[in-house]
Amino acid sequence: MTVMVLSAVLSGPNQERKSEVDSMIEAKDLQERLLFRAQELQKPVLIFTMNGFQMRGVIVGSDRFVIALKDNKGLQMVYKHAISTVVLAEELYET
């Protein structure tokens, strides 16, 4: 719904702004693809939060707002707005 409204609003002369919105939509798709792929393959990830805290585990689910991360201590829910960086970190778990 939001995308359709934005497209209707941006179909006027301001094409530069339209390309910014398209880039944001594409980035969102990239985010979802990365999270889904990491979950599907059960690849370990390293998540850095905005305050610098590091969390390691396997993504077991995600939605628009949160990521469910499982580690050896249990299941944690991390809000996406608190995340700075997600790194596929399979090599970190090899001993």
C-alpha positions, 0 to 999 in steps of 0.5 A: 500500500505504501509503495503504491502511494509513494509511486503515485506521489513520485510519478511527477517531475521529481524523478531524483526523489523517485530513484531514492525511494526505489533504492530504499525498496531495493535495500529492504529486499536485500535485507530480507533476502540476506536474513532469509538465506541465513535462516534457510542455511542456518548460517551463524551470524554476528550481529552488532547493535547500535550501542556496540554490543555483539550477539552471535547465533543462528537466525531462526526467524524474522519479521518486519520489526525483529530477528529471532536469534538462537545461541547456546543460551537460548532464543533472543529477540532483537529489534531491527532498529537496534541493529547496526550490522549483520555479518555472516560469521560461519568461520567464527564458530570453527574451532 
